Each structure stands twice: as C-alpha cells, then as structure tokens.
Amino acid sequence: MTTVTAFAPLLFMTGIFGKFVKQIPQVVIITLCASLVQALVVLPSHIYDLNKMSEDEARKHFERSSKHRLMNGLLSFYEKTLRFLISRRYFATLFFTVLMLGTFAFGYFKIPFILFPAEGIEQFFVRVEGEVGTPVEVTTERMQAIEKALLKLPKNELDHFVTMGGITQNDPTDPFTNRASHVGQIWVFLTPETERQRTAHDIIESLRPEVEKIEGFKKVYFDNVRPGPPVGKPVAVRVKGDDFAVLDKLAQQYVAYLNTLPGVKDVKSDYEPGKSELRAQIDVGRMSQAGLTYQDVAAAVRASFEGGIATTIKQGDEEIDVVVRFPEEIRRNKTSLQDVLISNREGRLIPLKQIATFRAEPALSMIKHDDRKRLISVTANVDEAVTTSRKVNAALAEHFKDKIKEFPGVLVKYGGEEEDTQESLDSLIRAMVLAIFLTFIIIAATFRSLWEPLVILTTIPMGMMGVVYGFYLFGEPLGFLATLGIIGFVGVIVDGALLIIEFINQEKAKGVAFKEAIVRGSKARLRPIILTTATTVLGIVPSAFGIGGTDPFIQPMAFAMNWGLAVGTFLAVLFIPVFLAVLDDVFGRFRRKESAA
C-alpha cells in the first residue's frame, strides 16, 4: 500500500508534464495490485505444493549449507555494529545529521538540474536567416552548401534530412512558426543513438565551424529536438513593452551579455526590421479643410498602387476583372506617393502631399504581442557540459536586476526551460509532499503512534542521499525523470523500516528490555530486508545502467530508484534502531518525571 500511495499523487499532476507521466503511475499501481492478489491468493498454494520437506528438515538442510554460514557471519557482524552504535547513539545521531546536511549541500552545489538532459536526441534543425527580402529561391539555393556538409557525415550517423525554404517551425502546430522568404531550415534525422558512436551534441559541434562560415546568411543556428514533452528553449527572455525601439535596445544588451557567458550558443533576438517603407503622416486639420476623410485617403492610395476594379469583361463563360493602377515604373518611384490625387466631396482633386508629410522608416517583418504588449524574445542554447539553463538564467537575473529599472514601462520575464523547470518542480514537490503525507497516515494508523511513523519517514532522506552519491559518481545531472524515481522509491524504502519496528514491538511485547528488543528485532529482519532490496536493485540495474539497450526516459528514473534503495536501505538498517533508542531515552525521561509528580 505504501508503494501505491507513493505513485498515486502522480496521477493528479497538472499541465503538459502531468499528461506526460500519467501512464507511469497507472502501470505501477495496476501491477502492484495484481502482485498483491498473486501474493495473497496464488503464492500460498504454490508454496504448499512445492514444499516436500517438513519444517525441521528444511531448517537442518539450510543450516548445513554455506549460505547459512555466510548469513550467520553477517548477522553476527550486524549485531556487534548495532550494539556499538546504540551505545553511542547520540554521537551516531549527530554524525548522521551532519552527513545528511552535508550530502544535500554538496548535491545542491555540485549536481546540476537539467529538466530533460540532452540524451537520446535523434533529430535537430539547422536554421538560417538571410537579408530581409531575399527571394525564397535564393535562400533555398544557398542552403545547398549546408546539405553538402551534412552529406559528409558517416552513413551510420545520418539517416536523412528535409530542406524547407521560406519557413522555420518545429511542427505544423508550432505557435512560433516564421514564414518569410529569407529564412529556412533543414530537419536532420540521425540514426538511433545505439548505432553510432557520437552523440547529437558531438555531431552538431563538428558541423558548426563549417556551416557557420557559409556565405549568404546573417545567422546560422542549431536547435535540438529533445524527446519528451515539449519544453521551451534553455534560455528564453521575453521583453515586453509599448515601444519596439526601447525593447530592442534592452534586448540587444541581453544578446551582448549572453554572448560573453561560457557554454551559451546560438544567441538570437527575434526582432527583425523588414524592408524600408514610406510612411505618410496625415495632418488632420489640413485633411478636414480639404473636405477629405481617412477612408478617402486610404481608398485613393490603395487604388493607385494595389489597383481597383474598373470594369469586368466577359471572355467565353469566364468573367475577368479589369484592374486599373499606376504603371510599375511609377509605383517604384518614391515621389509618386506624394502625387496621388484624392477626390473630395466637391469633386476637386487634392494631392496627398498637400495634407501629409512623408518619411522613410524600416518596417517590421513580424509584430509579436503578449498580454497586449509588444514582445521581443531573446533565446539561446546551452552546452550542458559547460553550464546549465538554471545557471545562465540566474546570471541574467542578477546582471540585469538594476539595469531593467533604466527602462520604465518594460517588463522582462525569464521563460523557456527555466519556466518549465519551475512549473515541473512545483508540481513534483506537491506530489512528493502528498505521497509522504499519505504514507505517514497509513503507517500511523497501522502502529497507532505518531513518533514511530516519523522515524520510519527518515528513510526518505536516507534514500535521497543515495541519489546524490550515485548521480555525482557517474556524472549524471538530476532532472524531471530522476525526480520521479525519487518519488517512486518513497513507498518502497519505508517497508524495511516498517518491518524492523514491527518486530521490535513484538520483542518488546514479550517483556524484553527495549534496547535489547531493538537489537533482536532488527537482527531478525535483516535477512528478508537484504533479500528484498537486493532482488529489487538487481532487477532495476539493467534499466539503470543501460544493459541491453538504453532508454532516455526510463534510465534516469531507474538510476535514482537503484541508488536510493541501495544506499537508503543500508543507512536504514543502521540508524533506524539508533533513532528508536534515542526516542526511548527522551520518552523515558518524560515517564519518570510524570511518575515522580
């Protein structure tokens, strides 16, 4: 029940991450319920059928085996160690507390947290941007040089690629799709990671020098397609306000600073001025005096340059519109806009230059909004071997803490992977707190005590210490899936401590002194605890270490459970009895004071 309780809160996680992990607790809970039925109903009948020896014969057979001698030696060593720790229980408790706090502090500073590490990547994009106005045919032709660089990759690395000119998007539903003639992308598909020696990161870094020197593009950058739920860019700064000139000034400062940070690559601002355009600023007073309206001006300009339907002619069964507009040579002349004639209500023709002033300004190729504010996004990728998204975002927040105040009315939000990381951590923390609380309720109801369940729950930080040791020793970052593994072993690791306390209480009920009951009960349950933990850990090892094949989703979760159970169980069988002895001293003093009173 405790294991089911640990996984159950994952069913209620919200957002995209909740949908992503929902199948994991469903499978685990169904499997555990089925195994419970098997253990209570099917297994006893099998044991009865298979047990041909009497209980005395079975015991004698086991006592003659080498396994019995090995287990006796282990139990004897464990008893001596336990008596030593209990005799020095306050020092042992202090030692464990310092070890635990030191381990967590070490993990906080030494083990990076990456939402979804760049493992198992089999796809990436090579994206390009040319000068605004570049025809799509020219953009596509220039991308052929990148295609040649890709074709140099070994056959066991490159599967195929798809070239798309005039568009950049992750998928057809991508809200940040950019359609323009001067942009394009190549969608590269690699062979499975088990079939090649280099990772996607290594392949990209080998391509980067050759691709970035190709002429004809302002920007060339790479984007990974990570497995798992869709998450934002490792670095994504959203700058919002009313004036694009002010927003771009601040955005460029972010770009410049990001380019100075080690491990930060593919820095890009999505603010991009378009072609130069001629703008007419209407003088409302003059327009009214001339007897014109905005509608009159707009209709005349549109008819002159875009054209208006003058009549329709019929050719066979088809009707053809006759469009009248300025000839092309006049439309290309900048001064022709000033000479557009507008008819007022009196029939007089008023030149546009009589009621307007003109200025040439760069247009915007795209205008993005967020919450009714104009938006510029600055994005970047990070080399996870050098830094992490969280470190870069923390550096940005610290560096621009005071500089943002120089831009009144401008709002800055750090989104992308940082926002997704915070959302996932909040959801996981809520799930873990609920799992621990429900586990506490079940144990408290079982023992009809509040203090013993609290002692049992100390096995959870013991298991988390094992996760820290394991991930640091193997150089692995913590992530969303590893955190799921931590939540998963909450219900498993408490079982050993629960059995120890159950047998200690049984010894105590026989009239044995409590300190002696602690030793006897712990020693009696050591063998089954070792066997159950060993079988669980060994069963997880192939998934945790990629024996027989790796899976980027299962491996971090299995790795966390493997190290958490192994180290947590080792610490539990040593320190749970110690904590119980300390609690007995504390409550013993209270009982003596009450008796004296």
N, C-alpha and C positions, 0 to 999 in steps of 0.2 A: 504493500500500500504506500509506503514512503516513496518508492521509486515512481509509482504512478502519480503521486501527489507532486513530485518534483517536476515532472514533464507536463502536467495538466495546465499550469498557467501559460505555457507557450501557445496553447490553443486560442488564447484571448489577446495575443499581441495584435496591435493595430497597424495600419499602413501597409506599404509595399513589403516591408520585412516580415510582418505577420503572415501575409499571404505566402511568402517565400518559404517559411519554416513550418507552416501548418501541418504538412504531411509527416514531418518527423515525429512530433508527439502522438499523432494518430496511430502511426505504425507501432511505436514503442508501447503505447497503452494497450492496444489490441493484442500484441504479442505477449505482454506480461500477464494480461488477464487469461489468455489461453494457457500460458505456462502454469498459472496458479491452479487452474482446473486440472491440468495434467498431474501436477504435484499432489493434489489432494485426492484425486479420484483414480487416476491410472497408475501412477507410480507405486502406491502401496501394493496393488495386486501383482505387479511385476516383481517386486522385491519378495513377496510371499512365494511366488512360483520359482524364482531363481535361487532362493536361499535353501540349499540342500543340507547345510550343516547346522547343528544345534548352536545355541549361543555360546556354550562353553567351548565347543570345538573351534568355532570361528575365532574366539579370543585367544586360544592356545596357538592356533595357526598364525595369527598376526604377531603374537609375542615372539614366535621363533623367527620371524622374518627380519631382514636387515632394515626395513622401513621402520619397524618398531624401535630398534636400537637408535636409529637416526632421530626419530621423533622424541624418544626419551632424553637423548642428549640435548636437543633443542629446548625441551620443556624444562630441563634442569637449569640450563643457562638462563632461560627467561625468568624462572623463579628467583634465581640469585640477583639478576638485574633489577627485577621488580622490588625485591626486598631492599636493595640498596637505594633505589630512587624514593621509595616510600619513607625510608629512614631519614632521607634528606629532602623531604617533599617540598619545603618552602624554597630551598635553593633550586630544585628541579622546576618548580612553577615559575620562578623568576627567570631561569635560563630559557624556558620555553617562550615566555612572554617577550624577552629580548630577541630571541631567534625569530619569532613570528614578525614583530615590528620591523626588525632589520631586513627580513626577507621581502616584506611588502614594499619597504622604502627602496630597496635595491631594484625590485621589479619595476617600480614606478619610474625610476630614472634610467634604467638600463634596457628595458624591453619596450620597443615601440608598439604603438597600437595602430594598426592599419585595417580599415574596415573590411576590405576584401583584398588581400595581398595579390600581387601580380603573378599568380601561378596558374598554370593550365590555360594560358592565353593561346588561342589558335587563330585569331583574326586581329588585324589592325588596319587603320586607314593612313594613307599618305595624302595630305590635303595641301592644296596650293591656292595662292591668290596672286593675280596679276594686276596690272594697272586697270583702274576703272574704265570701262568702255572697250576693253579688249574683246574682239569677236570670239564667240564660243569655239569656232573652228580653229582659231589660232591657239586658244588655251589648250584644246584637245591635242593639237599637233605638238605643242611644247611638252606635253605630258608623256610623249613617246620616249623621251630621254629617261624618264623615271621608269617606264616599263622595261627599257633595256637593262637598267640597273637591277631590277627585280629578277629578270630572266637569268642573271648571273648567279643567283642563289642555287645551291645544290638541289638536286631533284628530291632528296629525302627531306628537304625543308619546305620547299614551295609546292603547294598543291595547285592553286590557280589564283587569278586576280581579275577584278572587274573595274574597268575605267569608266568614269562618269564625268562628263564635262558640263559646266553650267549649273552645278548643284553640289551642295555639301549637306549630308544628313546621315544620322546613324541608322534610321529605318524610316519607312513611309509615314509613321505616326510621330516622328520627331518634331516637337514644337519649335525647335531652333533651326529648322531647315532654312538654308540660304540658297536662293535661286538668283543667279547672276551670271552673265556671260564670261566674266573674268575669273570665276572660281571653278574648282573641280576637285575630284578625289579619286583615289584608286583603293578599292577594297581588296585587301590581300588576305588570302586564306592559306594558312600553314598546315602542314601535316600534323597528326596527333603528336603531342609532346613526347610520348614514349618512343616514337620512331625517329627522333632527331636528338642530336647531342646538345644543340644550343637552344636557349630559351628565346621567347619572343623578344625580350628586352635585349639580349645579345645580338639578335638579328637586326633589330631596329638601329642599335648603336653602330653596327657595321655598315648599314646603309646611309646613315645620317650624313657623314662627310661628303660622300659622292652626290647625294641628292640635293643637299643644300647649296652646292656650288653651281647647279644647273641655272643657266641664264633665262631671263624672261619672266621670272616670278618675284614679287615683292616678299612673299612669305611662303615657306615650306615647313610644315609641321606634321607630327605623327600623333595619332590617337589610338590607344588600345581599346579593344572590345573585350571587356572583362566578363567572365562567366558570372552568373548570379543575377540578383535583381538589379535593375538599372540604378546607378548612382551617378552623382554629378562629378565634375572634374575634381582632381585632387586640390586644386586651388581655383576658387571662383569668387571674385569680388564684384559685388553689384553696387554700382554708384548711381544714385537716383537724385533727380532734381528737376528744375524747370528750364535751365539754360545749358544747351549742349556745349557751348564754349567753355563754361565753368566746369562742367562734368569732364570734358576731355582733358582739361588742364590737370585735374586731380588724377584721372585715370592714367595719364602719361607718367605721373610720379610713381604710381603703383607699378607700372611696367618697368620703369627705370630701376626701382628698388628690387623688384623680383629678379631682374637680370643680374644683380650683384650677389644673390644668395646661392651658395653651393648646392648642386643637385636639382636646381629648378630649370626646367627646359620648356621649349615651345610656348613661351610667353606671348600672349596675344590680346589685343583690345578689339572688340567687335565694332567700335566706332570707326566708320569709314566714309569720308566725304566722297560724294559722287561727282558727276560732271559739273562743270561750271554752268550756271543758268542766269538768265537776265530777268531780274525782278522789277515789276512796275509798282511803285508806291503811289496809290491813288490819293489825291488831295480832295477830301470830301466836300469842302467849300466850293472849289472850282467845279467839281462834278455837278453839284446842285445848281450852280449858276448856269451851267451849260445845258441843264434840263436832262441830265442822264442819271441812270441808276447803276448799281453794281451789276445787275443782270444784263443791262445793255452792253456794258463794257466786256463782260465775260463772253457774251454771245458773239460779239464782233471779233474778238481775238481768236476764239475757237474757230469761227467760220473762216478767218483769214489763213490760219496755219494748219488746222486739222481738216478744215473743209466743211461745207454744208451741202445738203442735198438740194439742188436747184430744180430738178425735174426727174421724171422717170420715163425711160423709153422701153418699148416692148420689142423684143427680138425673138420671134417664134413664140413659144409658150413661156419664155422667161422674161421677167421684168428686171431692168438694170437701172440702178440709181446713177444719176449724173451729179458728181461732186465737184463743186467749184471752190478753189482755194488759190493762194499765191503760187506762182511758179517756184520750183525748187531753188533757183538761184536767189530769188528774193527772200524765201524762207530762211536761207542760210546767212543772210545779211543781218548783222546785229541791229542796224539802224531801222530795218523795216518794221520792227515792232512799234517804234515811235510814230511811224507814219500811218498806222492803221486808222481808218476813218470810221467814226461811230455816228449813226443817225439818231438824232434826238426826236422828241415828240413833235417838233415843228418841221421836221424834215431836213434840218441843216446837218451837214457833215462836220463833226468835231474831231480833229486829230488827237490821238491818245496823248501825245507829248504836251498838249495844252492843259491836261488835267492830271498829269502824273510825272513823277521823276523816276529815273532808271538807274540801277546799279547791278553789276555782275557779282555774283556770290557762288561759292561751291554748294551744290545741292547735297542732300543726304541720300545715300543709296538705300538705307533702311532706317526706319524710326521705330525703336522699341519702347514699350511702356510697361510699367509695373506699378499697380496701385495708383493709376492716374498720373504717374510721374515719368518723365523721360529717363531712359535707362541706358547705361553703358556697362558692359560686363568685361572684366579682365580675367582671363583664365590662364592656367599653366599646368604642366605635368611635373611630376617629381620623380627623381631616381631614388627608389626605395632603398638602394644600397648605401645612399649618402644621407638622406633625410626622410622625413615623413610629412604628410599633409598637415598633421596637427602642429608640428614644429614650425612649419612655414606660416601657417595661419596665425599662430601665436606671435611670431616675429612681426608679421604685418600689423597685427592689432597693437602691439607695443610701439612700433616705429611711427604709426600714423595716429596714435592716441591724441596728440596735441595738434597735429597738422590739419586734421579734419575740421577743427574749430576755425581755421582760416577760411573755410568755405561755408558761410552761413546758408541755410536752406538746403544743403546737400546731405543726403542720408547714405550711409555705407553699411552694407550687410555682407558678412562672410558666409557664403553658401557652398554649393557643390558637395564634395565629400565630407567637409567639416560639418555642414548642416545635417547630412545624412548620418554621420557618425554620432552626433549628439542625439538625434532622434532615436537611433537604434540603441544607444546606451541607456537612455531614459526608459525605453520600453523593456530592455533586458533587466534593468535594475528593479523595475516594478514586478516583473515576472519572478525574479530571484527572491525578492522580499516576500511575495505571496507564497512561493514554494517553501521558504523557510518557516513562515508563519503556520502554514497548514501542516507541515511536518511536526512542528512544535506541538500543535493541538493534538495530533494523533498520538504522539509519544506521551504527552501529559495525561491524556485520557487513559492510556494503557497503564502507566505507572502511578496514576493519581498523585502526582507530585509536580512541583514547578522547578525544583533545583536539579533533579536528575535529567530532565529533558534539556536544560541549559548546558549541562556537562556534555551530553550527547552531541549537541549542536556545535561544540568546539571542534568536532572532527571536520567541519566545513572549512574553517581557515587552515586546518592542517592539510586538507586536500589542495587548497589554493596555493599553499606553499610549494607543494609538489609540482603544480603547473608552472610556477615561476622558475623552479630549478630546471625542469625539462625544457621549457622554451628557451631559456638562456643558454643552456649547454649545447643545444642544437642550432642556435642562432635563428630561431623562428620568431616572427612577430605575432603578438596577440591580435585577434580580430573578432569579428562578429560570430563566426562559426566556432572559434575556440571558446568564446563566452557561453555559447550554447552547451558545449561539452562540460563546462563548469557547473551550469545549472543541472545538467543531466546527472552528474555524479553526487549531487546533494542527497538524493534519495537512496543511493547505493551505499555511500560511505558511512551513513549513520547506522546501518544494520549491524555492523561489527560491534560498535559501542553499545548498541541496544542489547545485544546478546550478552555482552560482558556484565552489564549492570543487572540483567535478569538473573544470571547465575550467581552474582554476588548477593543479591537479595535472597535467593534460595538458600545459600550457605548461612546467611545471617538469620534466616527463619529457623534454622536447625539449632540455633544457640551459639554459633561460632562467633568469637570476638570479631568486630567489624574489620580491623586491619588484616586479620588472618583470613576473613571471608573475602576480602578484596583479592588477596593473593590466590586463594583456592579457586574463586570464580573466574578470575582472569586466565589462570593456567588451564582450567577445564575447557575454555572456549578458544584457546589459541589455535589448536589444530583445525577445527572447522573454519575459523576465520582465515587462516592461511590458505586452506584448500579453496574456499570460495573466491577469495581475492586473486589467487594465482590463476585459477581457471578463467576468471573474468578478464584479467590483464592479458593473459596469453591469447585469449580469444580476440582481443582488440588489437594486439600487436601487428598482425598483417595489415590492417587498415591504417593504423597509426604510422607505420614506417614504410608503407607502400610496397610491401612484399607481394609480388604477383600482379602489380599494377597500382597506379596512384589515382586518386580522385581528389580534385582541389576542394570539394565541398566536404567530403567525409573525413579526410585526413586531419585537418586541424581539430575537429570535434573529437575524433578518436584519440588524437595525441594528448589533448587536455584530459580526457577521461582516464587514459592509461597512466599518466604521471600522477594525476590527482589521487587515483585509487591506490597506486603502489606506495607512494610516499605517505599519503594520508593514513592508510591502514597501519603502516609501520609506526608512525608517531602516535596513533590512537591506542595501540596495544601497550605502549609505554607510558603515556601521560594521562589517559583517562583514569586509570587506577590511582594515579598521584593526585589528580584533582578531587576525586572522591574522598581520599584520605584527608585532604586539606579541608573540604567541606565538613567532614565528620568532626574535625577539631573545632571548627567555628560553631557548629550547632551543639557540640558537646559542651562548650563554654556557656552557651545560652541556657542549655538544660540545667547545668549546675547552678547558674545564677537564679533560675526560676525555683529550683528545689530549695536553695538557701533562703529565698524570700518567703 
